[in-house]
Amino acid sequence: MLRAAKGVVLGILALAASWPLAAVAAEDCEVISATHSADTKGEALHMSRALADKSADELRRKRGWSRIRISPQKVSPDPFWKRVRPVVPEDVIYATFVTAKTYTTCFTGVVVNYVCTSGSKVCRN
């Protein structure tokens, strides 16, 4: 019985010791998103990806990280004119594009022709 109690206590201690490590690892990542509008589909896509890269680099500098790891992360499409269109309905989304760094959702705009929102998960490497 004493041996079993020691095993339980050691198991709890081992589990408790790993919790702070998991919390630290979770704090070393952040999801970013960038939205851009344009007259052409290609420009909206290209610029939203470029803005996501710029945001990732700004986050790296702000956090003082020497290196980062970027992976695609699906985020909600971000309408610019939230008073006119508070959310982007599914029927105006015309494409999604996934690369090694970004997950981009493109949709038709209210005031501009095309809008794309790119999302990434940025982690300290």
Order of alpha helices (4+ residues) and beta strands (2+ residues): alpha-beta-alpha-beta-beta-beta-beta
